[in-house]
Structures are given as C-alpha cells and as structure tokens.
C-alpha cells in the first residue's frame, strides 16, 4: 500500500512537471513585445506660490515677535479668499556677524507662506496684498489631482486601444489569425511647462496699491504608456 502511494505521487509530480514545461514552451512561442502610448495637452488649473519675509533686529525676541505678527496678518488676510489655501512654511533665525571683528552684529529671521488655489484671480489678488510685506519666491502651475486623474483614465483607454491595434496589425503581417495577451503594463507621466507670470498695468484710480499679476498658466503634457507581450496565434 505504501509503495502504491509513493508511485502515484511520483507519477503525479512527473506529469505536473511535464505540463509546466509544455506550458512554458507554449508561452515562449510566437511571443512579441509591443509598445504604444496616448498623449494629451491639459491646461494647468492649479496654482501654487511661495512668499517670504526677511527681517533683522539686534534683539532675537523682538525679531520673533515682528515675524509672528506679519505671519498672523498674512493668514488673516488670506481668510478673505475662501478659494485660496494658505499654510505656513519653513521659518528660521540666524546670527549675522561683523566681517571685520567677527562680533555679533544682529539677528536675521526668515519665514514663508505657501498658497494653493484653482482660482487664479483670487490667488493673484491675495499675492498682490501680501506683497506689501512679503516677497514672491516662486509661482508654479500644475494640473490638479481631479483633472489629472480624469485625463489619465481616458488616456488609459486610448493607450490600450492603440496597443490592441498594433497587436492586430502585427498578427496580420505574420499571417496569424489573432493574438493572446500575455501581460500589459500601463504607466503615466506628467510634464509641466514653465509659464511666466506677467505684471499687469496698475490702474490710475489705485496708484497706491500693489499691481495684480496676470497669470499665464500654460499646459502640461500627460502621457500613458502601454507596454506588454502578446502571443500570436
């Protein structure tokens, strides 16, 4: 009885190994690697900006109080713009020494605020207000998550169709009846432009106000790549 069980197990393993070898050989027959892609230019609908203040004072406590006051003022100003998200960024204080005597001359502090919005007009107005005390470090434009996901979903379908078309063309060129999909990978990439904000003309009735910025958001190139393997029939 024991001998029969071992013999049956050995026969089962041998059959399984033979079947796996046959399947592996079948998968390596008429295999073709294919690449396809779908691309779209999407308008940048999200703006982000970094503004900062730098102040100096001989007393570090007074310096900290001055910077905190301006940061609080900036946050309170931003509350008027419900469509603009504001958050405080990095903040640092460091000593400044005299070049000759190397004695402590004063303390200098720097603090940042970050803005993000899909409402360019509101963001531009807020930046103009904050520039009375802050300086603009950078303004960047990108595609929002919602807009990007929508475009990627549509491009995945388009890239898959392009992949299928190429596979069918190859099958016909090799006089094959069709193909079987072995594997397929879909990858996305996003390349943003480098738009430059342009300063708008200041209105004569508001000559004492900071000028608003006219924003040129530009576009980003979103691409979905489809690469995989098919087996021609």
Secondary structure as UniProt FT lines:
FT   HELIX           2..27
FT   STRAND          31..43
FT   STRAND          46..57
FT   HELIX           60..78
FT   TURN            79..80
FT   TURN            82..83
FT   STRAND          85..97
FT   TURN            99..101
FT   STRAND          104..117
FT   HELIX           120..130
FT   TURN            131..133
FT   STRAND          135..142
FT   HELIX           145..173
FT   TURN            174..175
FT   STRAND          179..192
FT   STRAND          198..199
FT   HELIX           204..206
FT   TURN            207..208
FT   STRAND          213..214
FT   STRAND          219..232
//
